[in-house]
Amino acid sequence: WRARLEPIKLGLADFEKLVPELTFIVKKERATVYLVGTPANLRRPIPVKDAKRLINSF
């Protein structure tokens, strides 16, 4: 399967400040593990609430 994607918003965010607020990151002490490959929750979609929080932080 392939899909053409367009960026929604580009920028930088302070990941360490966002970790306590993101619900898809369960093990807060090893939060960087969730960024290996793609930002995902073990290949499950990131909750909409977390996605909006990430987008707004850019």
C-alpha positions in Angstrom: 0.0 0.0 0.0 1.2 3.5 -0.8 -0.2 6.9 0.0 0.9 10.3 -1.0 1.3 12.5 2.1 1.7 16.2 2.5 3.3 17.8 5.6 0.7 19.4 7.9 3.2 21.6 9.8 7.0 21.7 10.1 9.0 22.8 13.0 10.8 21.8 16.2 9.4 20.7 19.5 10.9 20.1 22.9 10.2 16.3 23.2 11.3 16.1 26.9 8.6 18.7 27.8 5.9 16.9 25.9 6.6 13.4 27.3 4.5 13.8 30.5 1.5 15.0 28.4 1.5 12.3 25.7 -0.7 9.3 26.6 0.8 7.0 24.0 4.1 7.0 25.8 3.5 4.6 28.7 7.1 4.2 29.9 8.0 7.8 30.5 11.6 7.0 31.6 12.3 5.4 28.2 10.3 7.8 26.0 12.8 7.8 23.1 12.0 4.2 22.4 8.7 5.4 21.0 10.5 7.4 18.3 12.5 4.6 16.8 11.5 4.2 13.1 8.4 6.4 13.3 6.6 8.1 16.1 4.1 5.4 16.8 2.7 3.3 19.6 4.0 -0.2 18.6 2.6 0.3 15.1 -0.8 1.5 16.4 -2.0 5.0 15.5 -1.2 7.8 17.9 -4.3 9.0 19.6 -5.8 12.1 18.0 -5.4 14.1 21.3 -1.7 13.4 21.2 -1.3 14.1 17.5 -3.0 17.5 18.0 -0.7 18.2 21.0 2.4 17.4 18.9 1.2 19.5 15.9 0.4 22.5 18.1 3.9 22.3 19.8 5.7 23.0 16.5 
